[in-house]
């Protein structure tokens, strides 16, 4: 084990040295990780970011673009030939075609390389010619990132936490019934193991649909090519005295350890450990709409995700990163176009408060962080209407379910984020007052002029924070 760890450390050291030398003397590479929980808009974010870097008329907030220093941008073959390529062209057609629709969600890791030909700024402008900067965008599901916390737990601890979360949740009724009919000390039976795993996965899916974010193991909902494998066929069981080595409990524990060893660790080793910049996308509006419990669960999930950016927290991760840290992390509340612009400041403040614990952890690790409200693809237009003696800021868009145009005012977000986060932390079942509505909009039909990327809200400012200093 020690020799294997030493060999892995030497290999990573050589790879790290090679990347640094290449970046310093040849063509710098920025590895941007894009993640978030389900339906936060990862695919749309990447597609719109690439489209707007290729056609930069809407990217004035990215200084290198606003100053005209990005001379060219072009897609190139990605460096990692073992990863699927992010299907940028198909996703762009989905968003900007004659009948625009939202593309399929992220279900696995993918990568795309965008190369930028950039003229230097400042004193170097007259001394050096243009250089090429490669932006390698790595797309991966946020559910997989939540699995980091499993590396610090054994099967018994994970089971206790999972069983505690299921208590009192109506969505877990089928899972609790399956558990009640199970004897963990009985000899292992594969049909029984599969029955339990299906029931547990069903609960995770129902919990996620209700807005709960902490749905581990992440591969249960997004198994990819592991579907049906024993490594994703286990479930939490209560501690049972007298359970032997061939019991169902023992086999579940063995598979849990196999999941950490064969699934979680290789993911972090192959992908996460090489990321320089990171954006974490959060559908905060949907969590608010679904109630205090969903918002609190999202807050806890963000804190858990940011454990991945704190090398001192986990011995395995500290060894894996070997002093390398993500330099900048952006927490972005998506779908800002579902609100009138007068409420964007409040949404950003809620996002800031929502990830405060997570940000503090990341800041402690030396990463620069920022919270922002964005819309990677603007699907609505704004209008104002008088109602009850007040002027309401509204948004109008094409409804996803029916395709008809509708104007919508979801309600006003509070000026003080504590008005939401305090009852969420206290375990409130519902918001006091009218709550907050939500509407699902389809992408708008677009007519883009030459040089224009898709319309957005603050995508250029997000890009400036994430990569602007390297351009």
C-alpha positions, 0 to 999 in steps of 0.5 A: 500500500505504501509503495503504491501510494509513493508511486501514485505521488511520484506520477502525479508530481511528474504530471503536475510539473509537466503541466506547470512548465507547459503553462509557464513557457508555452501555451497556458491551460485553464481547467474550469470545472462546472458543476451543480445539482440537478437542473441547475443549468450546467449544460446551458451554462457551458453552451452559452459560455462557449458560444459567447466566447466565440462571438463576443458582442455580448461579453463586455464585462469580460475585460479582455473581450471588452478591450478587443484583446481576444483576437480569435477563439476556436474549438480544438480537440480535447487533450483527454481522449478517454473522456466524452466530448461535451456535445456543444454543437448539438446543445447550441442547436437545441437552444437556438434552433427554430424550435428551441428547447432545453438540452439533456441534463449532465449525466457523466463527465465530459470535456471541451477545449476552447482556445483563445488567441489573446493580445497582452495588456499593460506594459507587456502589450508592446513587448510581446505578441499574442499568445494562445490560452487554452480553456479546458471545460470539465462538466460533471454532475454535482451529485458525484461531488457530494460523494466526497463526504463518503470517504470520511465515513464507514458503512455504519456511520453512513447508514445511521445518517441515511436512515435518520434522513428518511425518518418522517419523510413521506417520500421514504415510505416505500423504502422504510417498508422494504427495510422493515421486511429485511433481516440484516443478519440473514445470509446474503441473497442477491435478489434481496440486495437488489430489492433494497437498492431499488427501494432506496434509489426510489426514495433518493429520486423522490427526495430530489424531486421534492427539492432535497439535495443530499442524495448520496451515493450520487451514482445511484441516480446517475449510474451511467455504465455502472447500472446494475453492477454490485458496486451500486447495488447496496443500501443502508441497514441498521447495525445488527448484533450477531450479523456474520461475515456472510450476512446481508449486512456484511455484503452491503458494507463490503459493497459500500467500501468498494464504491468508495474505492472503485468509483469515488476515488478514481473520479477525484484522482482523474478529474477533480484534482486537476481543476484550477477554477470552479463554478458551482451552479445552484437553482436557489429559486426552485429551492425557495419555491419548494419550501424551507426544508428544500432550502436548508437541504441545499445549504447543507449540500453546498457546505458538503460540496465545498469540503472538496475544496478544503484539502486539509479536511480529508487525508486522501484528498490532501494526498491527492491534491499535493498542495494544488488548490482551486484558485477561484470558486464562483457560486452562481444562482441561476435563472435570474431571468425568472425575476425582474432585475430589481430583485437580482440584488436580493437573489445574490444576497440570498445566494451569498448567505446560502453558501456562507459556511461553504465559502468560509471553508473555501476561503480558509483553503486559500481560494478566492470566492464570489456569489452572483445571480446569473442567467446563462441564457435569457429566456424572458423579457421584463415588463411592469404592470400596475396591481393593487396600487403598486407597480409590479416588476414582471417577466414574460416568456414562453411557458415550457408546458404549453408554449404560450406566452405569459407574464409572471410575478413570483413574489418579492424576495426578502431584503434580509436573507435571514427571513428565509434561512432562519426558518429553514434552519429551524425546521419550518414546514412552510413559509409564513405569508404568501411564499414564492412562486415559480414558473418554468419557461422554455428558451425564447426564439432568437434572432442573433446578429453576426458576432452575437452570442445568446443573450444572458445576464452577467455571464460576462462578469462570471467569466471575468471572475473565473478566467479574466486574470489569466487573459 
